[in-house]
Amino acid sequence: MKKGTEPQAIKDKINVANVVNVMTNSGVFEEGSGALPKTMKYNLGVSEIFKEGEYYFVTDVKKIIPEGVKSLEECKGKIVNDYQQNLEQGWVDDLKKEFTVKVNTDVFDKIKKQLK
């Protein structure tokens, strides 16, 4: 990538015999996006290879867009998702207040032993 090779060309060379060794993702991503590694440093250019969990990552940051006000279209998906999570959490909290869960530990332990 540092020599200018496109990610698709790298994928075509390394992913052989129907085995996926390399995956790529491109687009405009917000800091903290799930598509980006959590330990990623936001510097322009191609990063060094770094490991996060079981995977290795290389990023090529082409442009850093400064913070600013977003249009409704740009943030509508996140707003809907946050609202759904808020409704779901309220529903779960209401259920916890209304109903009591009792676990029969003897039966639970017996089933755990059977599953092993």
Residue, then its C-alpha position, 0 to 999 in steps of 0.5 A: m500500500k505504501k508503494g501505491t498498490e490498490p487494496q483490491a490488487i492486494k486482495d486478489k494476490i493474497n486471497v487464493a483458493n477461496v480462502v479469505n486472508v485479507m479483507t478491505n473496507s473503504g469509505v468515510f468513517e466517523e471516529g469510534s466507528g465499529a468498522l475501524p480498529k479501536t486502537m487506530k491512530y488518526n494520521l494521514g497516510v498508510s499506517e504500520i501494521f498493528k494487531e488488535g485482538e486476533y486480527y492485523f490492521v493497516t489503515d490508509v487515511k486519505k483525508i481527515i474531515p474536521e468536526g462540524v454540524k451534520s445534516l439530518e441525512e448524514c446522522k439519521g441512521k445513528i439517531v434512529n439506532d440510538y432511539q431504538q436502544n433507548l426504547e428497548q432499554g426502557w422496555v427492559d427496565d419496565l419488565k424488570k420492575e414488573f416481573t421477578v426472575k427466579v432461577n432454580t439453581d439445582v436444575f440449572d447446575k444439573i443442566k450445565k453438567q449435562l451440556k458438558 
